[in-house]
Amino acid sequence: MARRSLPLLRHLLRESRSLPELRRSVTYMPRPGDGAPRPVTLIPGDGIGPLVTGAVRQVMEAMHAPIYFETYEVHGDMTTVPAEVIESIRRNKVCLKGGLATPVGGGVSSLNMQLRKELDLFASLVNCFNLPGLPTRHENVDIVVIRENTEGEYSGLEHEVVPGVVESLKVITKFCSERIAKYAFEYAYLNNRKKVTAVHKANIMKLADGLFLESCREVATKYPGIKYNEIIVDNCCMQLVSKPEQFDVMVTPNLYGNLVANTAAGIAGGTGVMPGGNAGQDHAIFEQGASAGNVGNEKLLEQKKANPVALLLSSAMMLRHLQFPSFADRLETAVKRVIAGGEYRTKDLGGHSTTQEVVDAVIANLD
């Protein structure tokens, strides 16, 4: 009986190999409204801001991305962010922003800081990575700098004690330190990152940075699968320019994060190609990742040769945040193809292309 069943068994095996591969069924239940066009608040900003945000608009239209923009004029020399802009971001939950010029000195507060505090955008994220085809001094760089965005040296608490003596307060709280540490570890976990490095100066600021480190250590114990280490900020800068590939996710207080992110961006290819954003519990603002050069200069503006890559990649991050991952992938792939091709690059990347030429090349490379 067993022998007679062998030919039948062989026949069934052959038939099973010819059948389509069986896949596990996955049911995705979209929420009502998923896939519908989403409104996004747009702030073109100062300097090259209108030029690069205009580039994003062109690419979004060419992709038929399911978003539309509500545009507001905001400039760095304003005393406050207009109430209607704040209301638009609260309503839409998402904003795309060009650079805002921050006056140096003079007692004028930064509108960037106003936006972060008003909307409680406590996490700044900058992704610094090598783009294929763009030569840099270091390879295999892929660093995510996550920076606390609302306190530290940027608390804005300054006053003149007596003439000629100014006191500036650095505020560190356990609540904000734990919150940014949790964000960093959760980001690492969800994005399959292996290590989180806390950047500090607790050897000098033992109470303030000590509290930040204590909070990071407590959160680290809840993520045993992610390696955790610490580095003093001055050593961190030296290590960044000598062996940047050793870093993965970095979590920092406010001021250190600004310095580290701009340094890492310069190492990985320049501030003109690094995406970033600011996130809170309910709202997010996406902009060029590294702040250096995000307003540009008059010559760039006159020649219309600003680099739109950073804001294009930031807008891809925004699309993914809005749960439009296929559009984000298309945009990122097109940008990377243009960079790898080498024909269309702005001056900061060693080329001579205008902003519009780069935009046209990106649109031509969309799948």
N, C-alpha and C positions, 0 to 999 in steps of 0.2 A: 504493500500500500504506500509505504514511504517512497519507494523507488518510482512508482507511477506518478506521484505528486511532484517529483523534481522538475520535469519539463514544464508543468504548469507554473511552478515557482519562478523558473527562469523567465518564462514568458511575462509573468507579472512584473518582475524586476525590470525587464526591458521596457515594458509599457510605462512603468513609473518614472524611468529616466527621461522618457520622451514627453511626459506631462509637464505643464508649466510649473515653475517652482512655487510651492505653497508658502504664503507669507502670513505672519500673524496679523490679525485684523486689529487696527487701531482706530478708534472712533474719536474724532475731534469735534467737540461741540462749541462752535463759535458763540461768543456773546452777542446779543442784539446790537447791531451797529458795526460789528467788526467788518472791515473791508470797505466801509463807506468813507468817502473823502473826508479828511480831517482838516480843520482850520489850524494854522500855525501863525503865531505872531512873528512878524519880521521887523527887525530894527537894523536898517542899513548901516547906521553909525557914521563915523568920521573918516576922513582921508580916503583910503582905498576901499573902505567898507562898502559903499554903494556899488563899486566896480565888481567886487568878488561876490556880494550877495546877488547882484544881477546875473553873474555867471551861474550861480546855483539855480536861479529861477529858470534860466534858459534850459538847463539840463533836466530839471524836473518836468518842464513842459514837454520836452522831447521824449522823455520816458513815459509820459502820461501818468506820472506818480499820483496816487490818490490823496493829494493834499492841495490846499489853497492858502494863500498868504493874506494876512491882515497887516498892512504896512503902516508903521508909525515913525515919524521923524523925532529922533532923540540925539542930542549932541552933548559932548563931554563938558562944554562950558555952561550947561544949564545948572541951576542950583539944585533941582530935584528932578526925579523921573516923573513925567506927567501921570496923573492919577488914571487916565484912560488907558495908558500903556500897561500899568500894573493890573488893571481890571481885565484887560485883554488876555494877559498871560495867565491870570487866575482862571479865566473862563476856558481858555484853550489848552491849558496845562503844559504847552510846549512853545518854545521860542527859538528862533534862529537869529543870531546877532553878529553884525560886523564889529570892528573895533571901535571903542569909545575913547577919545583922547582924555587923559586925566591930567589936569593942570598940576604942575610941580610947585608945591608951596602955595602961599596965598590964602590958605584957610578954606579953599573950595573942596568939598568932599567928593570922593570918587563915586560916579553913578554906578559903576560896576559893583562897588561895595554896597551901595543902596539896594540894588536889585537882589544881591545875594542875601542881605539881611531881611529885606521886606518879604521875600518869598521863602526864606529859610533854606536856601540852596547850600546845604552844609558840606557837600562833597564835590570837589573839583577832580576831574579825571582827565589825564593827558596820556595818550598812547604814543610812545616813541619807538619806532621800529624801522628796520632797513627796508627800503622799497627796491625790489629787483630791478637791476639796470641802472640804479643811481649809485655811483661810486662814493664810498665813505672810507674813513680810516679804519673803522671797526666793522666786523661782520657779526651776524647772529645776534644783533641787538633787538630786543623786543621787551621794552620796559613799560609798565603802567604805573604812573605816579598818581596816587590818591592823596589828596591834600585837604585838611580841615579848612573850611572856607569862611567861618563866621567869627572866630575869636583870635587868640594869640596876639601878635604884634599889630594885627590889622583891626583890633577892636575899636580903634579911633578915639581912645580915651587919652587925650593929651591936654596939658595945660601949663601955663607959665607960673611957676611957684613964686618967683620974684624976678624982676628984670634980669635977663641974661641966664636964667635957669629954667629949663623946660623939662617936665616930667611926662614920660610916655609909658602907659601901663600895658603890660603883657598879661592877658587874662587867659588862663587855662582852667577848664572845668572838667570834672569827672564825666558828667553827662555827655558833653560834646566829644571828649576823647574816646569814650566807649562807643559812641555812635559811629565815629569815623573808622574805628578799628573794626567794628562789626561789618561795616560797609566794605572795607578792604578784604576781609576774610571771606565774606559772602561772594564778593566779586571773584576772588581767586577760586573758590569752590565751584561756582557756576561756570567759569570759563576754563576749567581744567588747568589752573596755574598751580605750580608746585611750591612756591615760597613767598612769604611776605616778610619784608624788611622794614623795621621801624627806624626812622631817622630822628635823631635827637641831639641835645647838648646838655644832657643831665649831669655830666661831670662838672658843669659850672652852674647851670640853673637847676639845682637839685630838687627844689619843690615843684616848680612849674613843669619842666620837662620830665621830672621824676614821676609826677602824677600821670602824664601822658603815657610814659613807659609802663607804669603799673596797670593802667587800663588796657593797653595792648597785650600785656602778658596774661591778664585774666581772660580776655577774649580768645587768645591763642589756645588756651587749654580746651576750648570747646571745639576746636578743629584739629584733631590729632593727625589727620592725613596731610596737613599742610605744614611744611617746615617754617619755623619762625626764627628770625635772628634780628639783631639790633646793631646799629652803626652810628657813630658820632658824625655829625653833619660835615665837619671839615675833612675827616677821613673819607666820608662818602663822596665828596666832590673829587678828591684825588683818585679814588677807585673808579669813579665814573669815567674819567678821561683816560684811564689806563686799562681797565678791564670791565667795560660796561656790560659785557655778556653775562656776567655773574649775577646780575640783578633780574628780578622777575616783577613782582608787585612791590611797590614801595609805599608806605603809609607815613605821613608827615604832618606836623603842625603847619600853621598857615604860611609863615615867612619862608621856612626851609623848603616847603613844597614848591613855592614859586621859583626859587633859585635852582632847585634840583630839576624841575620839569624843563626849564629853559636850557639848562646845561645838557640834559639828556637829548632834547630835541636837536640842539646843535650838533651833537655827536652822531645822531642817527640819520641826519640828512638835511637839517635846517628847519627853522620854525615855520617856513612856508608850506610844509607838507605834513605837519603833525596835527591830527584831529584831537578834539577834546570837548568837554561839556561840564556843566554844573548841575547837580541833581539834588533834589530834596525829596521829602515824603510824597508830595503831590505835584511838583512842578519840575521842569528841566529847561535849561537854556544851553543851546549848542553854539559853539564859536570856535575860532582857531585855537588849538590846544595851548600853544606857548604864546605868552603875551607879548614877547619882544617882536616889534615890527608889525603888529597887527593893524596899525593905522597907516604905516608906510610913510612916504615923503612926497613932496610936491613933484619931484622929477618922475617918480613912478606913476603918479596920477596923470601927469601931462602926457607921458608916453603910453599910458594905458598898458603897462607891462607888469601889473601886480600878479602874484602867483595865486590862482584860485584853488589849488589842490587841497590845502588844509581845510578850507571851508567846505569843499565838495566831500571830502572824507568825513568831516563832522556832520554833514547833512545825511550821509549814509548811516552814521551812528543814530541820528535822529529818526530815520526811517525804520531802523531796527527797534528803536525805543517805541515807536508807534505801532509795532507789530506788522510791519510790511517788509519782512526779511528778503523776499525775492527781489524787490526793487533795490534794497540796500546792496545785495550781492551784485546785481547788474551794474550799479554805479561804481562800486569799489573795483570790480573787474575791469571796467572801461578805463578808469583812472590809472590803474596799474599797467594796463596795456600801453597807454600813452607814455608813461614814464619809462617803461622797459624799451619802447621803440626808440626813444632818444631824439626823435626829430622835432618834437614840439615841447620845448622847455623854456621857462622864463629865465631871466638873467641870474637870479639867485641859485639856479640849478645848473648854470653853465651854458645856457642857451640864449636865444635872442627873440623868442616868440612873444607876441602880445597876449594879453588875457583872452581876447576873443579867439585867437588861433588855438590856444589850448582848449578852450571850451568847444570849439568846432571839432577838434580832434577827439575829445571825449565823447561827444554826441555821435561821431562817426564810428566809434568803437563800441557803442551800446549793442548788446545782443537783441 
